Amino acid sequence: MDATRSFLATLDLPRGSSDLGTSDRRFSDGAAYRVEIPSVEGPEAFEAVLEAATEHGVRVHRVSQGSGIMLLTDAEIERMVRLGRDHDVEVSLFTGPRAAWDVGAQVTSSSGRVLGASLRGTDQLVYGIEDVRRGCELGVRSVLVADLGQLWVLAQMKQAGELPPDLVLKVSVSLPVANPATARVFQDLGASTLNLPVDLALRDIAAIREAVALPLDVYIEGADDFGAPVRHYELPEIIRIAAPVYVKFAVRNSPNLYPSGGHLRQLAIDTARERVRRAAIGLSMLKRYYPEAETR
């Protein structure tokens, strides 16, 4: 395998699994980590996150949503943007439709589910881009992207002045980055942050950090439909080797919320609050085992 490993080295990629060295990279403000609360499905859930954050003393830096911009009203989007601005929290909304909600049969098959978050055909690509345009017009400056082609088009639109230059293109966990070469490709295509598979080993996380400078998004507790790991004791090591990193807290043993709406209102609010509580538990372990880790 030496020839292959040597060639990877010529591409400035790791020759193999990393030795778990300490990352000296940081966010622009010097922070090693930030806290993200995912699946915040609307302004009421966002308000619940903010209330729980105050209750538990958790600094929340980003909330993300999975049902898509298309299923929020203008007023709801503007309210979330306003809450984010008032509380210095990044609001990241998922883009448009996806294959899993389309008329195709492949995504319902056991082998075809990998297609679920992709955009099927030119029309759906257009719909997804229109979703981003609408969100930006309403003040959104961070979007979740789960289709490789859409990521490339959105990055090109930023360069062309069609979209705000400060728009964050956050790669979804539905488009996971599982190795250093894939991470480099997404970085080169214009991604702003990279979601890693929820079960990626520490050595593999470290190898991806070695390959790219972008912030990494890592689930500390994952959703059931993504395998639901609970990695609270690994949180200190994840921050040490992967900084700058967004640490994400979902809730295990909780039903999927997508697409959300009034019929799931109380569940969306309750799970939003519980995610913050889970974050508080994880951060208490971080304080105990790696107190030098900084956030702002």
C-alpha positions, 0 to 999 in steps of 0.5 A, a space after each residue: 500500500 506504500 505507493 498509494 499512501 505516498 501518492 495521497 501525500 503528494 496531494 497533501 492528504 494524510 497517508 493514513 489514519 491520523 495520530 490524534 494530534 491537537 488541532 491548532 486551528 480556530 474560528 476567526 474569533 479564536 474559539 475552538 468550538 461552537 454549539 449547534 442545536 439541530 432540527 429547530 423547526 420554526 420560530 416557536 422551537 427557536 424560542 424554546 431553544 433560547 429559553 432553555 439555553 438561558 435556563 441551562 447556561 448554554 451558549 448556542 451559536 447556531 440553530 439548524 432546520 431540516 424541513 426546508 425553507 419552502 415549508 416556512 412562511 415569510 413571517 416565520 422566516 423573518 421571525 427566525 432571522 430576527 431572533 438570530 440577529 437579536 441573540 447572535 445565533 446563526 440560523 441555517 435553513 435547509 434548502 427546498 424539495 428533495 428526492 425523498 419527497 418526489 414521485 420517484 420509487 428508488 428512494 423507497 427501496 432499501 438500496 436507493 435511500 442514499 438518493 433521498 436528500 438529492 435534487 432529482 432533475 433540473 426542475 428540482 435543482 431550480 426549485 432548490 436554488 429558488 428556495 435559497 433566493 427566497 431565504 436570502 431575500 428574507 435575511 437568511 445567511 446560512 443554508 443547509 445543502 445536501 446535493 453536490 451539484 447544488 453546492 457547486 451552483 450556489 458557490 458559483 452564484 455567490 461569486 457572480 453576485 447572485 447571492 450574498 457573499 457572506 452566505 454560509 453553505 453548510 453541507 448537510 449530514 445527508 451529504 456526509 464527508 467520510 474521508 479526507 479526499 471528499 472533504 477536500 472536494 467539498 472545500 474546493 467546491 465552496 462549502 463553508 462547513 462540513 458535516 461528518 458521519 455521526 459514527 466516524 472514529 476519532 482517528 478519521 475525524 482527525 485525518 479530515 481535520 488534517 486535510 481541510 481548514 473548514 469548520 467541521 460539524 460533528 454530532 455528539 448525540 445523533 438522531 435515531 434515523 442516523 444511528 443515534 450515537 451518544 458520544 458525550 465522553 468523546 466530546 473533549 477529544 473531538 474538540 481537541 483534534 477537530 477544532 474549529 468544530 460545531 458540536 451538535 446535539 440531537 435527541 435519541 429516542 425521538 421521532 423524525 420531525 421532517 416535514 414539521 408543522 402544526 401537527 407536530 408543534 409540541 413535539 418540535 418544541 419539547 425536543 428543541 428544549 431537550 437538545 439544549 439540556 443534552 448540550 448542557 450535559 455534554 458541556 459539563 463533561 467538557 468542562 471537567 475533562 478539557 477545561 482549556 477548550 474555549 468558545 465565545 
